[in-house]
């Protein structure tokens, strides 16, 4: 297909989606360090009767190798606090599910690796009377943290609800008692922008979440895919499809203004070869300690985009992305402190057929990228490697064969 017959599709380079009408346009990137900081993972350090009990053998080495900077957990005792502090020495920060009565002692025991606290996990799953109890727990935690000078830097995250369709209206606005809102938009085996739980599309789910959090910054405190493929009420996908979808998910959430999303979860809880329990298959690491494709893809992505320069001052880049007619492409533009830009290309397409319960083969199409000046161009495919996949040399126009996997283009001066 000639370039003249191609059409420019949706370009998402900022918090708000923007229709891309064609031609070179100057785009303001966001910091690569902010994107890396937006990816976290749920853990259960205190689940001693699961794979999390293998701290030295599995939990600690797999967590540190993965490279995430944030974890979310709801377990605590003296031994768990020691382990939190230990992984915290590597720069990992903790969001802890706790209560007003326990938070001061726990904060002291955990120390500076404690990033934030959360009152109750999915309180709407606890039976009648949950609304009043949840509102009281959230307000009490917020007021306790804010009244204690030793916790002045600890963020208070709002309640994440199990039923994101009906429960937000029942709970009501609680934005005055939180620093961040929270939500659990599970995609239930579908492409991440098309399903955010309870049959809701992305925009509707975000509107419901903001009934509770108002204008506060938003966190997704649980999200992701499991691998129990035959599970009608909450479908799973193959390990291969999950690895594709998880990378799309991080960029889609980031583009929607979600400040951080915590993938549920790091480890498969227990061996379940017969695939009888969905809860045993959310992990990035299998019950035998070996890693899934999602683990490798996330690790590679974080290594490609890693940047410690929090003082990075982003500069705009003129860029045009042109895809064949009928192919929807989303993009995210990031920049590192050394000046290099990173353009993520996401093709909106199904990687898994939920009816047939099998992977979908997506044939690549040629997507043309043009910049306003000649730059050093290299391409990465994090689902396959952390290393450069293609080196285009110095150019202002190049073609990316884009299939279902996220691709990252590095643009250097």
The 8 nearest C-alpha neighbors of each residue, nearest first, counted from 0:
[[1, 4, 2, 5, 323, 3, 324, 365],
 [2, 0, 3, 4, 5, 323, 6, 322],
 [1, 3, 5, 4, 0, 321, 6, 323],
 [2, 4, 1, 5, 6, 0, 323, 321],
 [5, 3, 2, 1, 0, 6, 324, 323],
 [6, 4, 323, 2, 3, 324, 322, 321],
 [7, 5, 324, 323, 322, 8, 321, 4],
 [6, 8, 321, 21, 322, 20, 19, 320],
 [9, 7, 327, 19, 6, 10, 328, 322],
 [8, 10, 18, 19, 329, 328, 11, 327],
 [9, 11, 329, 19, 330, 17, 18, 12],
 [10, 12, 16, 330, 329, 13, 17, 331],
 [13, 11, 331, 332, 330, 10, 254, 28],
 [12, 14, 15, 254, 11, 16, 331, 28],
 [13, 15, 254, 256, 255, 16, 12, 253],
 [14, 16, 13, 17, 255, 254, 11, 256],
 [17, 15, 11, 14, 13, 18, 10, 12],
 [18, 16, 11, 10, 19, 15, 9, 12],
 [17, 19, 9, 20, 10, 16, 8, 11],
 [20, 18, 10, 9, 21, 8, 17, 7],
 [19, 21, 18, 7, 22, 8, 9, 6],
 [22, 20, 7, 19, 23, 319, 6, 321],
 [23, 21, 319, 24, 20, 318, 320, 19],
 [22, 24, 319, 318, 317, 371, 21, 25],
 [23, 25, 317, 318, 26, 22, 319, 316],
 [24, 26, 317, 316, 315, 318, 27, 23],
 [25, 27, 315, 316, 317, 24, 28, 318],
 [26, 28, 315, 314, 316, 25, 29, 313],
 [29, 27, 333, 332, 334, 313, 26, 315],
 [28, 30, 333, 334, 31, 332, 313, 27],
 [29, 31, 334, 33, 32, 333, 335, 28],
 [30, 32, 333, 34, 334, 33, 335, 304],
 [31, 33, 35, 306, 30, 34, 36, 307],
 [34, 32, 36, 30, 31, 35, 37, 29],
 [33, 35, 37, 31, 36, 32, 30, 253],
 [36, 34, 32, 37, 33, 38, 301, 31],
 [35, 37, 33, 34, 38, 32, 68, 259],
 [36, 38, 259, 34, 35, 258, 260, 33],
 [39, 37, 260, 36, 259, 35, 261, 67],
 [40, 38, 261, 69, 70, 67, 260, 262],
 [39, 41, 261, 262, 70, 264, 263, 265],
 [42, 40, 264, 71, 263, 70, 261, 72],
 [41, 43, 72, 265, 264, 44, 71, 70],
 [44, 42, 45, 46, 72, 74, 51, 73],
 [43, 45, 51, 46, 42, 79, 74, 72],
 [44, 46, 74, 43, 47, 79, 75, 51],
 [47, 45, 43, 48, 49, 51, 44, 52],
 [46, 48, 52, 49, 45, 51, 50, 44],
 [47, 49, 46, 52, 50, 51, 269, 45],
 [50, 48, 268, 51, 47, 269, 52, 46],
 [49, 51, 52, 268, 53, 269, 286, 266],
 [52, 50, 49, 53, 46, 44, 58, 47],
 [51, 53, 47, 50, 54, 49, 48, 46],
 [54, 52, 51, 56, 57, 50, 55, 58],
 [53, 55, 58, 52, 59, 56, 57, 51],
 [54, 56, 59, 53, 57, 58, 60, 52],
 [55, 57, 53, 54, 58, 60, 59, 288],
 [58, 56, 53, 54, 60, 61, 55, 59],
 [59, 57, 54, 61, 60, 51, 62, 53],
 [58, 60, 62, 54, 61, 55, 57, 63],
 [61, 59, 63, 62, 57, 58, 64, 55],
 [60, 62, 64, 58, 63, 59, 57, 65],
 [63, 61, 59, 65, 60, 64, 58, 66],
 [62, 64, 60, 65, 61, 66, 59, 86],
 [65, 63, 61, 66, 62, 60, 298, 67],
 [66, 64, 298, 62, 63, 67, 61, 294],
 [65, 67, 64, 63, 298, 68, 301, 62],
 [68, 66, 39, 69, 65, 38, 91, 40],
 [67, 69, 91, 92, 36, 90, 66, 39],
 [70, 68, 39, 92, 91, 67, 93, 40],
 [69, 71, 40, 93, 39, 41, 94, 92],
 [72, 70, 94, 41, 93, 95, 42, 40],
 [71, 73, 95, 42, 43, 74, 41, 96],
 [72, 74, 96, 95, 97, 75, 43, 71],
 [75, 73, 45, 72, 43, 44, 76, 79],
 [74, 76, 79, 80, 45, 73, 77, 105],
 [75, 77, 79, 78, 80, 74, 45, 105],
 [78, 76, 80, 79, 81, 75, 108, 82],
 [77, 79, 81, 80, 76, 82, 75, 45],
 [78, 80, 82, 76, 81, 77, 75, 45],
 [81, 79, 83, 77, 109, 82, 78, 76],
 [80, 82, 78, 84, 79, 83, 85, 77],
 [81, 83, 85, 79, 84, 80, 86, 78],
 [84, 82, 80, 85, 81, 86, 87, 79],
 [85, 83, 87, 81, 82, 86, 109, 80],
 [84, 86, 82, 87, 83, 88, 81, 89],
 [87, 85, 88, 83, 89, 84, 91, 82],
 [86, 88, 91, 84, 90, 89, 85, 112],
 [89, 87, 86, 90, 85, 84, 91, 112],
 [88, 90, 87, 86, 91, 63, 85, 68],
 [91, 89, 87, 88, 68, 92, 86, 112],
 [90, 92, 68, 87, 69, 89, 86, 112],
 [93, 91, 112, 69, 114, 113, 68, 87],
 [94, 92, 113, 70, 114, 71, 69, 95],
 [93, 95, 71, 115, 116, 114, 70, 72],
 [96, 94, 116, 72, 73, 71, 97, 93],
 [97, 95, 73, 117, 116, 118, 72, 119],
 [96, 98, 118, 95, 117, 102, 116, 73],
 [99, 97, 118, 100, 101, 102, 140, 136],
 [98, 100, 140, 102, 101, 139, 143, 97],
 [99, 101, 98, 102, 103, 140, 97, 143],
 [102, 100, 98, 99, 103, 104, 105, 97],
 [101, 103, 105, 99, 104, 98, 106, 100],
 [104, 102, 106, 105, 101, 107, 100, 144],
 [105, 103, 107, 106, 102, 101, 108, 109],
 [104, 106, 108, 102, 107, 103, 109, 101],
 [107, 105, 103, 109, 108, 104, 110, 102],
 [106, 108, 104, 110, 105, 109, 103, 149],
 [109, 107, 105, 106, 110, 80, 104, 77],
 [110, 108, 106, 80, 107, 84, 105, 113],
 [109, 111, 107, 112, 108, 106, 113, 84],
 [110, 112, 113, 109, 114, 106, 92, 87],
 [113, 111, 92, 87, 110, 114, 93, 84],
 [114, 112, 93, 111, 92, 115, 110, 109],
 [115, 113, 93, 92, 153, 94, 112, 154],
 [116, 114, 154, 94, 153, 155, 113, 95],
 [115, 117, 95, 155, 94, 96, 156, 154],
 [118, 116, 96, 156, 97, 95, 155, 119],
 [117, 119, 98, 97, 137, 96, 136, 140],
 [120, 118, 122, 117, 158, 121, 96, 97],
 [119, 121, 122, 159, 158, 118, 96, 160],
 [122, 120, 160, 161, 123, 159, 124, 119],
 [123, 121, 124, 125, 120, 119, 129, 133],
 [124, 122, 125, 121, 129, 160, 161, 126],
 [123, 125, 122, 126, 121, 161, 129, 160],
 [126, 124, 123, 122, 129, 127, 121, 128],
 [125, 127, 124, 129, 128, 123, 122, 130],
 [128, 126, 129, 125, 130, 123, 124, 131],
 [129, 127, 130, 131, 126, 132, 125, 133],
 [128, 130, 132, 127, 131, 133, 123, 126],
 [131, 129, 133, 132, 128, 170, 134, 169],
 [130, 132, 134, 133, 129, 128, 135, 170],
 [133, 131, 129, 135, 130, 134, 136, 128],
 [134, 132, 136, 130, 135, 131, 129, 137],
 [135, 133, 131, 137, 136, 132, 130, 138],
 [134, 136, 132, 138, 133, 137, 139, 131],
 [137, 135, 133, 139, 134, 138, 140, 118],
 [138, 136, 134, 140, 118, 135, 139, 133],
 [137, 139, 141, 135, 176, 140, 136, 142],
 [140, 138, 136, 142, 141, 137, 99, 135],
 [141, 139, 99, 143, 137, 138, 142, 98],
 [142, 140, 138, 144, 143, 139, 176, 145],
 [141, 143, 145, 139, 144, 140, 146, 138],
 [144, 142, 140, 146, 141, 145, 139, 99],
 [145, 143, 141, 147, 146, 142, 150, 140],
 [144, 146, 142, 147, 143, 141, 151, 150],
 [145, 147, 143, 144, 142, 148, 151, 150],
 [148, 146, 149, 144, 145, 150, 143, 151],
 [149, 147, 151, 150, 146, 145, 144, 152],
 [148, 150, 147, 151, 152, 107, 103, 144],
 [151, 149, 153, 148, 152, 147, 144, 145],
 [150, 152, 148, 153, 149, 145, 147, 144],
 [151, 153, 150, 154, 114, 149, 115, 148],
 [154, 152, 115, 150, 114, 151, 155, 113],
 [153, 155, 115, 178, 116, 114, 156, 152],
 [156, 154, 116, 177, 178, 115, 117, 141],
 [157, 155, 179, 117, 177, 180, 178, 116],
 [158, 156, 180, 177, 181, 179, 117, 159],
 [157, 159, 181, 160, 119, 120, 118, 156],
 [160, 158, 182, 181, 121, 183, 120, 157],
 [159, 161, 121, 162, 163, 123, 182, 158],
 [160, 162, 121, 163, 123, 124, 183, 159],
 [163, 161, 164, 166, 160, 165, 197, 123],
 [162, 164, 160, 166, 165, 161, 167, 204],
 [163, 165, 162, 166, 197, 207, 167, 204],
 [166, 164, 167, 163, 162, 168, 169, 207],
 [165, 167, 169, 168, 162, 163, 170, 164],
 [168, 166, 170, 169, 165, 211, 210, 171],
 [169, 167, 171, 166, 170, 165, 210, 207],
 [170, 168, 166, 167, 171, 165, 130, 211],
 [169, 171, 167, 168, 130, 166, 211, 172],
 [172, 170, 168, 211, 169, 167, 210, 173],
 [171, 173, 211, 210, 174, 212, 213, 170],
 [174, 172, 211, 175, 176, 212, 171, 177],
 [173, 175, 212, 176, 177, 213, 172, 211],
 [174, 176, 173, 177, 172, 178, 212, 138],
 [177, 175, 174, 138, 141, 173, 137, 178],
 [176, 178, 155, 157, 156, 179, 174, 175],
 [177, 179, 155, 156, 154, 215, 180, 176],
 [180, 178, 156, 216, 215, 217, 177, 157],
 [179, 181, 217, 157, 212, 156, 218, 215],
 [180, 182, 159, 218, 157, 219, 158, 217],
 [181, 183, 159, 219, 220, 160, 184, 208],
 [184, 182, 221, 219, 222, 185, 159, 220],
 [185, 183, 195, 196, 222, 182, 186, 219],
 [186, 184, 222, 196, 195, 187, 183, 223],
 [185, 187, 194, 195, 189, 191, 188, 196],
 [188, 186, 233, 234, 189, 185, 235, 196],
 [187, 189, 235, 234, 186, 236, 224, 190],
 [188, 190, 186, 187, 191, 194, 193, 349],
 [189, 191, 193, 192, 349, 244, 194, 188],
 [192, 190, 248, 193, 186, 194, 189, 244],
 [191, 193, 201, 190, 194, 251, 200, 195],
 [194, 192, 200, 191, 190, 201, 189, 195],
 [193, 195, 200, 186, 199, 196, 192, 191],
 [196, 194, 184, 186, 185, 199, 201, 200],
 [195, 197, 185, 184, 198, 199, 194, 186],
 [198, 196, 199, 164, 195, 163, 162, 194],
 [197, 199, 196, 194, 200, 195, 164, 193],
 [200, 198, 197, 195, 196, 194, 204, 203],
 [201, 199, 194, 193, 203, 195, 202, 204],
 [200, 202, 204, 203, 195, 192, 205, 193],
 [203, 201, 205, 204, 200, 206, 199, 207],
 [202, 204, 206, 205, 201, 200, 199, 207],
 [205, 203, 207, 201, 206, 202, 199, 195],
 [204, 206, 208, 202, 207, 203, 201, 209],
 [207, 205, 203, 209, 204, 208, 202, 210],
 [206, 208, 204, 210, 209, 205, 167, 203],
 [209, 207, 205, 210, 206, 211, 204, 167],
 [208, 210, 213, 212, 211, 206, 207, 205],
 [209, 211, 207, 208, 172, 213, 167, 212],
 [212, 210, 172, 209, 173, 171, 208, 213],
 [211, 213, 174, 209, 180, 215, 210, 173],
 [214, 212, 209, 174, 215, 211, 210, 172],
 [213, 215, 212, 216, 209, 174, 217, 180],
 [214, 216, 179, 212, 213, 180, 217, 178],
 [217, 215, 179, 180, 214, 258, 218, 257],
 [216, 218, 180, 257, 179, 181, 258, 215],
 [219, 217, 181, 259, 257, 258, 220, 260],
 [218, 220, 260, 182, 181, 221, 183, 259],
 [219, 221, 261, 260, 218, 181, 182, 183],
 [222, 220, 183, 261, 263, 219, 262, 260],
 [223, 221, 185, 262, 263, 184, 183, 261],
 [222, 224, 262, 263, 185, 245, 186, 225],
 [223, 225, 241, 281, 235, 188, 226, 187],
 [224, 226, 281, 235, 280, 227, 236, 277],
 [225, 227, 235, 236, 280, 237, 228, 238],
 [228, 226, 235, 277, 229, 225, 274, 230],
 [227, 229, 235, 236, 226, 230, 234, 237],
 [230, 228, 227, 231, 234, 235, 356, 274],
 [229, 231, 234, 233, 228, 232, 227, 235],
 [232, 230, 234, 233, 229, 235, 228, 187],
 [233, 231, 230, 234, 187, 229, 235, 197],
 [232, 234, 187, 231, 230, 235, 188, 277],
 [235, 233, 230, 188, 187, 231, 228, 232],
 [234, 236, 228, 226, 227, 225, 188, 224],
 [237, 235, 228, 226, 188, 241, 240, 225],
 [236, 238, 240, 239, 226, 241, 228, 235],
 [237, 239, 241, 240, 226, 292, 242, 236],
 [238, 240, 237, 242, 241, 292, 243, 293],
 [241, 239, 243, 237, 242, 350, 238, 351],
 [242, 240, 244, 238, 243, 239, 245, 224],
 [241, 243, 293, 239, 240, 245, 292, 244],
 [244, 242, 240, 241, 404, 245, 246, 247],
 [243, 245, 241, 247, 246, 242, 248, 240],
 [244, 246, 248, 242, 247, 243, 241, 249],
 [245, 247, 248, 249, 244, 243, 405, 250],
 [248, 246, 244, 250, 245, 249, 251, 345],
 [247, 249, 245, 251, 246, 191, 250, 244],
 [250, 248, 246, 252, 251, 247, 253, 245],
 [249, 251, 253, 247, 252, 248, 254, 246],
 [252, 250, 248, 254, 253, 249, 247, 255],
 [251, 253, 255, 257, 249, 254, 250, 248],
 [252, 254, 250, 257, 256, 255, 251, 249],
 [255, 253, 14, 251, 256, 252, 13, 250],
 [256, 254, 252, 14, 253, 257, 251, 15],
 [255, 257, 14, 253, 254, 258, 252, 217],
 [258, 256, 253, 217, 252, 259, 218, 255],
 [259, 257, 37, 218, 256, 217, 253, 216],
 [260, 258, 37, 218, 257, 38, 219, 261],
 [259, 261, 219, 38, 220, 218, 39, 37],
 [260, 262, 39, 40, 220, 221, 41, 38],
 [261, 263, 40, 222, 264, 223, 221, 41],
 [264, 262, 41, 221, 222, 223, 40, 281],
 [263, 265, 41, 282, 262, 281, 40, 266],
 [266, 264, 282, 283, 42, 41, 40, 284],
 [267, 265, 282, 284, 283, 268, 264, 285],
 [266, 268, 282, 279, 286, 280, 285, 269],
 [267, 269, 279, 49, 50, 266, 286, 270],
 [270, 268, 286, 49, 279, 267, 50, 271],
 [269, 271, 286, 272, 268, 279, 287, 267],
 [272, 270, 274, 273, 269, 275, 279, 276],
 [271, 273, 274, 270, 275, 269, 286, 276],
 [272, 274, 271, 275, 276, 270, 227, 279],
 [275, 273, 271, 272, 276, 227, 277, 280],
 [274, 276, 273, 271, 277, 227, 272, 279],
 [277, 275, 278, 279, 274, 271, 280, 227],
 [276, 278, 279, 227, 280, 275, 225, 274],
 [279, 277, 276, 280, 281, 268, 267, 225],
 [280, 278, 268, 267, 277, 276, 269, 281],
 [279, 281, 267, 225, 226, 282, 278, 277],
 [282, 280, 225, 264, 267, 279, 278, 263],
 [283, 281, 266, 267, 265, 264, 284, 280],
 [282, 284, 294, 265, 291, 266, 293, 290],
 [285, 283, 290, 266, 282, 291, 289, 288],
 [286, 284, 267, 288, 287, 289, 290, 266],
 [285, 287, 267, 270, 288, 269, 50, 268],
 [288, 286, 285, 289, 270, 284, 50, 269],
 [287, 289, 285, 286, 284, 57, 290, 50],
 [290, 288, 285, 287, 284, 291, 286, 57],
 [289, 291, 284, 285, 294, 283, 288, 292],
 [290, 292, 293, 294, 283, 284, 238, 285],
 [291, 293, 295, 294, 242, 296, 239, 238],
 [294, 292, 242, 296, 291, 295, 283, 297],
 [295, 293, 283, 297, 291, 292, 296, 290],
 [294, 296, 298, 292, 293, 297, 299, 291],
 [295, 297, 382, 293, 299, 381, 298, 294],
 [298, 296, 300, 294, 299, 295, 293, 301],
 [297, 299, 65, 295, 301, 296, 300, 294],
 [300, 298, 385, 302, 296, 381, 297, 301],
 [299, 301, 297, 303, 381, 302, 298, 296],
 [300, 302, 298, 304, 299, 303, 305, 35],
 [303, 301, 299, 305, 300, 304, 298, 385],
 [302, 304, 300, 301, 305, 385, 299, 381],
 [305, 303, 301, 302, 31, 300, 306, 35],
 [306, 304, 302, 301, 303, 35, 32, 307],
 [307, 305, 32, 308, 335, 304, 31, 336],
 [306, 308, 309, 32, 305, 336, 335, 310],
 [307, 309, 310, 336, 311, 306, 32, 335],
 [308, 310, 311, 307, 32, 336, 306, 30],
 [311, 309, 308, 312, 336, 307, 30, 313],
 [312, 310, 336, 309, 308, 313, 335, 30],
 [313, 311, 310, 314, 336, 30, 334, 335],
 [312, 314, 311, 28, 334, 30, 29, 315],
 [313, 315, 27, 312, 316, 28, 334, 338],
 [316, 314, 27, 26, 25, 28, 313, 317],
 [315, 317, 25, 26, 318, 27, 314, 371],
 [318, 316, 25, 24, 371, 370, 23, 26],
 [317, 319, 370, 23, 369, 24, 316, 371],
 [318, 320, 23, 369, 368, 22, 370, 321],
 [321, 319, 368, 367, 369, 322, 7, 318],
 [320, 322, 7, 367, 366, 6, 368, 319],
 [321, 323, 366, 7, 5, 6, 326, 324],
 [324, 322, 5, 326, 6, 325, 321, 366],
 [323, 325, 6, 5, 326, 322, 4, 7],
 [324, 326, 323, 327, 322, 6, 8, 5],
 [327, 325, 324, 323, 322, 328, 346, 347],
 [328, 326, 347, 346, 8, 325, 9, 329],
 [329, 327, 346, 345, 347, 9, 326, 8],
 [330, 328, 345, 10, 11, 9, 344, 346],
 [329, 331, 344, 11, 343, 10, 345, 12],
 [330, 332, 12, 343, 342, 11, 333, 250],
 [331, 333, 342, 28, 12, 341, 343, 29],
 [334, 332, 29, 28, 341, 31, 30, 340],
 [333, 335, 340, 30, 31, 339, 341, 28],
 [336, 334, 31, 337, 339, 338, 306, 30],
 [335, 337, 311, 308, 338, 334, 312, 306],
 [336, 338, 335, 339, 311, 334, 308, 306],
 [339, 337, 336, 335, 334, 340, 411, 412],
 [338, 340, 411, 335, 334, 410, 337, 341],
 [341, 339, 334, 410, 333, 409, 338, 411],
 [342, 340, 409, 333, 408, 332, 334, 410],
 [341, 343, 332, 408, 407, 331, 333, 344],
 [344, 342, 407, 331, 330, 406, 408, 332],
 [343, 345, 330, 406, 405, 329, 407, 342],
 [346, 344, 329, 405, 328, 330, 347, 343],
 [345, 347, 328, 327, 348, 403, 329, 344],
 [348, 346, 327, 328, 345, 349, 329, 403],
 [349, 347, 346, 350, 403, 190, 361, 327],
 [348, 350, 351, 190, 359, 347, 352, 189],
 [349, 351, 359, 240, 358, 348, 403, 352],
 [352, 350, 358, 359, 349, 357, 240, 353],
 [351, 353, 357, 356, 354, 355, 358, 359],
 [354, 352, 356, 355, 351, 357, 188, 234],
 [355, 353, 356, 352, 357, 351, 229, 234],
 [354, 356, 357, 352, 353, 351, 358, 359],
 [357, 355, 353, 352, 354, 228, 351, 358],
 [356, 358, 352, 355, 351, 359, 353, 237],
 [357, 359, 351, 350, 352, 240, 360, 237],
 [360, 358, 350, 351, 361, 352, 357, 349],
 [359, 361, 362, 358, 350, 403, 351, 402],
 [362, 360, 402, 403, 359, 363, 350, 348],
 [361, 363, 402, 360, 364, 403, 401, 400],
 [364, 362, 402, 401, 400, 361, 365, 403],
 [365, 363, 400, 401, 366, 402, 362, 323],
 [364, 366, 400, 399, 398, 401, 367, 363],
 [367, 365, 322, 399, 398, 321, 400, 364],
 [366, 368, 398, 321, 320, 397, 399, 365],
 [369, 367, 320, 397, 319, 396, 398, 321],
 [370, 368, 396, 319, 395, 318, 320, 367],
 [371, 369, 318, 395, 372, 317, 319, 396],
 [370, 372, 317, 318, 395, 23, 369, 373],
 [373, 371, 395, 370, 374, 394, 317, 369],
 [372, 374, 395, 394, 393, 375, 370, 371],
 [375, 373, 393, 412, 394, 411, 410, 376],
 [374, 376, 393, 411, 392, 410, 412, 394],
 [377, 375, 410, 391, 409, 392, 374, 393],
 [378, 376, 390, 409, 389, 408, 391, 387],
 [377, 379, 408, 389, 388, 407, 387, 409],
 [380, 378, 407, 387, 388, 406, 381, 408],
 [379, 381, 406, 382, 383, 384, 407, 388],
 [382, 380, 384, 299, 383, 300, 296, 385],
 [383, 381, 296, 380, 384, 404, 242, 243],
 [382, 384, 381, 380, 296, 385, 295, 299],
 [385, 383, 381, 386, 380, 382, 299, 379],
 [384, 386, 299, 381, 303, 302, 387, 300],
 [387, 385, 384, 388, 379, 303, 380, 381],
 [386, 388, 379, 389, 378, 377, 385, 390],
 [387, 389, 379, 378, 386, 380, 390, 377],
 [390, 388, 378, 377, 387, 391, 379, 376],
 [391, 389, 377, 392, 376, 378, 388, 387],
 [392, 390, 376, 377, 389, 393, 394, 375],
 [391, 393, 375, 390, 376, 394, 377, 374],
 [392, 394, 375, 374, 373, 376, 391, 395],
 [395, 393, 373, 374, 396, 392, 375, 376],
 [394, 396, 373, 370, 372, 369, 374, 371],
 [397, 395, 369, 394, 368, 370, 398, 367],
 [398, 396, 368, 367, 369, 399, 395, 394],
 [397, 399, 367, 366, 365, 368, 400, 396],
 [398, 400, 366, 365, 401, 367, 397, 368],
 [401, 399, 365, 364, 363, 366, 398, 402],
 [402, 400, 363, 364, 399, 365, 366, 403],
 [401, 403, 363, 404, 361, 362, 364, 400],
 [402, 404, 346, 361, 348, 350, 405, 401],
 [405, 403, 243, 402, 406, 382, 345, 380],
 [404, 406, 345, 344, 380, 403, 247, 246],
 [405, 407, 380, 344, 343, 379, 404, 408],
 [408, 406, 343, 379, 342, 378, 341, 344],
 [409, 407, 378, 342, 341, 377, 379, 343],
 [408, 410, 341, 377, 376, 340, 378, 411],
 [411, 409, 376, 340, 375, 339, 374, 341],
 [412, 410, 339, 375, 374, 409, 376, 340],
 [411, 374, 375, 410, 339, 338, 373, 393]]
